[in-house]
Amino acid sequence: MTSAFVAYLHYLSIFVLFALLSIEHVQFKLPLDLARARSLIITDLAYGLCAGLVLLTGLARVLWYGKGLDYYLHNGLFHAKVGLFILAGLISVLPTFVFLNWRNSLKAGEVPQISDRQARWVRLAIRLELLLLLLIPLLAVLMARGSGMPG
């Protein structure tokens, strides 16, 4: 029963993660206003927390509730999945850094300023994250069908 609950929590957190990133993508448009800037910061924080939950539940599945550590450590697709997740996390640093730099402006009741160039980079980062998050379930499906094992 615990195994099913951990799997459910893992899948649910993945869906919420993707939804939060999609919300971030829709909300991030220029010109900014105070409400949207605040919402972006909150959405990005929730995204980070949710990514942590995906990581923790995934780790629990690998260590205690999945097919066994040996299976995962010898599966190339598992390494690719984890690699894509880490890459998405690294890419997410750019939007997070931009949004966190807005805190002082927001405290002063001012709309944060962002250049067109910086906005393009943030939009690109969010889109790349979405793409990577779409590829991870494909690798999971292939793994579930026995692909990725040596020999």
N, C-alpha and C positions, 0 to 999 in steps of 0.2 A: 504494500500500500504506500509506503514512504517513497519507494522508487517511482511510482506513478505520480505522486504529488510533486516530487522534485522535477520530473520530466515536464509536467504541466506548467510548473512555475518557470522552468527554463524557456519553454515555447511561448508562454504568455509574455515574459519579459522581452523576448525577441520581437514579438509583435508590437509591444508598447514602444520599444526602442525605435523601430522603424517608423511608427506613427509620430513619435516626438520629432524625429529628424525631418519627416515630411512637413510637420507643422512649422518647424524652424525654416524650412525652405520657402513655404508660402508666406510666412511673416516677414522674411527678410527682403524688403524692397525699399527703394529710395523714392521720395524722401522719407526719412524716419520721423516718427512722432514719439512723444514721451511714453505713451501707453504701449506702443509696439516694442520700443527699446526695452522697457521693463519686462514685457512678456518674453522677449527673446532671451534675456538673461535667465529668467525662471525656467523656460523651456530647455535651455542649454544645460542648466543645473540638473533638471530632472533627467535629461538624456544621459548625463554623466553617471548619475546614481543608478539609472536603469542598466547602463553598460556594465557597471559593477555587479549588479544582480545577475546579468547574463553570464558574466565571468564566474561568479561564485557558484551558481547553479550548474553551469557547465563543468566546473571543477569537481563538484560533488558527484555529478554523473560519471565522470571519468574515474574518480577514485573509489566510489562506493556503490553506485547504482547502475552502472553501465555494463559494458561487455568485459570489463577488466582493463587495468592499466596497460598490460602487455599488448592487447589488441590495438589500443589507441596509439601507443608509442611506436608501433610498427606499421602504422597505416599512413601512407604519404598524403592521402586526402585530408586526414585529420590535421596533419601539419600545415597543409595549405589553408584549411578553414581557420585555424588559430592564427596563421600568418596574415590572412585577410582581415581578421578581426583586429589584430594588433595594428595593422596598417591603417584601418579605418579610425582607430583610436588616436594614432599619431596625427592623421590628417585633421581630426577634430580639434586638435590643439589650436589651430589657426582661428577658427570662429570663436572658440572659447576665449582666447587671448583678446581678440577684438572686443567681444561683448563685455569682458571683465574690465577693460579699459574705459568703458562707458560709466562705471560706477560714480566717479566724481562728478561728471556732468549731470547724472540723474539726481544725485544728492543735492545739487545746486538748482534743480528744477529746470535744467537746460536740456535741449535735445542734443544727443551726441552727434558729433560731426564725423563723417567718414568719407574718404575720397572715393571717386568712381573706381579707381584702380584697386583700392583695398576691397571695395564692395564686390568687384569682379572675382577677386581671389577667394573671398568668403563664399560666394555663390558656387564657384568651382569646387571648393573643398566640400561643401555640403552635397553637391551632386556626385562627387567621387565617392563620398561615404555611402550615399544611397546605392550607387552601383555596386560597391563592394558588399554591402549588406544583402543585396539581391543575389549575389553569386554564392554566398555561404550556404543557403539552403540547397542549392543545386549540388554542392559538394557533399552535403549531409545525405541527400537522397542517394547519390552514387555510393557513398560509404555504406549506407543501410543495405544496399544490394551487393555488397561484398567487394566493391572495387577499392583499389588503393593499397591492397596487401601485396607484399613482395612475392615474386616468383610465380 
